[in-house]
Amino acid sequence: MAGVVGIAPAAATVYTAVIDAGSSGTRISLYEVVPGPYPEIKEIASHKGVAGDEGIDDFLNKVGGTEKNLGPDAVGDALIGPLLDAIAPALKGRGVRDVDVVVDLLATAGMRSTLKPVGTHDPSEVDAFYDGIRQFISAKGFTAGDIRTVDGSAEEGLWTWIEVNNRYRDAFRSDKAPIGIVEVGGSSMQISYPTTAAPDPARNIYPVTINGRTFSVFDRTYLGLGQDDARRAMRQENPPGDGGAHCFPTGMQPAQDSGDLISGARVRIARPATFDAAQCLASYSAIIGARLAEGGDPGIAGSTSPFYGIASVRYAFEEIGAAAQIPSPAGLSDAIAEKCAPAGSVNNFKINKKYGQHACSSATYIDALLYGPNGLFHQDPGRFKTTIADRIVVDGKPAGTISRTTGYLLQKYAK
């Protein structure tokens, strides 16, 4: 009819669950999404994971589960099933059928490391592993979506960049300038920042468009620079050939060390630990220098953005008692020296927990990564402005989490 303007129907609400299969563990989040130029995304349920899980790659490598003896066929019942069961109450409460929920599983550096020549598996073995997970999700009554390993540069780090700049800078709904991110996981590190250069995947520069705001973003992943893989590399140094006893709190005993699984063998400190800040920093600086040389200069010196740290960067500051919101080289190194070196330092940590055992090692690694001789901000420490927590608190109440999966959904459902 002449003179009548049609009104576009409102976008239908989508329910989707994302299994974030990280290199150190696997978690699930359930979201309510309204697609649009700036998608409305609400996390309505989550589960931080199954106790003892250290990544789905362990199952592919036949060392999965609490007892480290489960293979690929067990990943469904042992890991994926409990995660899906955890979101069932939220779906039932909203009257949403399981079949109407798309379940994506996005695996990161742990699974990237399983492929030859870094790992021991052919692509066909990885594909078969994912097919088994896909079939399990379907058998549970859900709709299987993307079940795959994500690209560390074009996807994983980029999604974190989107999420952090959305949450902390409101970069897609305002004129605020975006910032750069240093994200450290278990197996890899991602560096991302805005650039004026034109998008060029060959140079790790990617376009991001949300809500009519378009940015060129440099993002590159570095396998081996996650805190767990870096620690494994440090433990294997020979000399000294002692399982890294110079990077653990003074007084820690071999029997207290949970160790790291390296090439099928559990590697622990070979003698009581005596923390040596200079030696530990030198060990990690050498590893960082080698990995950056292999992966290429991230070009931070040419960026004008301030940088925020997330994930294991934040945890390292918190566990060692350094100022996490206003980081500084002296603040971090002084906290490490105070907590890790004196006699009996082992008593400063919950040493029966892995994060307590690893606190000195992890903090020294982050110190070397940020400020050491081969560090990202060695020449200009002031560029590294702050670290941010994964969990968001508003008025003293939990208000969601910072997660690459939210960045993934923002990009996926932006119309």
Salt bridges, closest charged atoms under 4 A:
ASP20 OD2 - ARG27 NE 3.46
ASP20 OD1 - ARG404 NH1 2.59
GLU32 OE2 - ARG94 NE 3.86
GLU54 OE1 - LYS68 NZ 3.28
GLU54 OE2 - LYS354 NZ 2.12
ASP58 OD2 - LYS68 NZ 3.14
ASP85 OD1 - LYS140 NZ 2.82
ASP100 OD2 - ARG97 NE 2.88
ASP104 OD2 - LYS412 NZ 3.33
ASP122 OD1 - LYS116 NZ 3.20
GLU125 OE2 - HIS121 ND1 3.61
ASP131 OD1 - ARG134 NH1 2.65
ASP146 OD2 - ARG148 NE 3.74
GLU155 OE1 - ARG148 NH1 2.94
GLU156 OE1 - ARG112 NH2 2.84
GLU156 OE2 - ARG404 NH2 3.55
GLU163 OE2 - ARG167 NE 3.20
ASP170 OD1 - ARG173 NE 2.94
ASP175 OD1 - ARG213 NH1 3.95
GLU183 OE2 - ARG404 NH2 3.45
ASP228 OD1 - ARG231 NH1 3.17
ASP229 OD1 - ARG232 NH1 2.67
ASP242 OD2 - ARG271 NH2 3.07
ASP257 OD2 - ARG235 NH1 2.87
ASP260 OD1 - ARG231 NH2 2.81
ASP260 OD1 - ARG232 NE 3.94
ASP260 OD2 - ARG235 NE 2.67
GLU318 OE2 - ARG314 NE 2.83
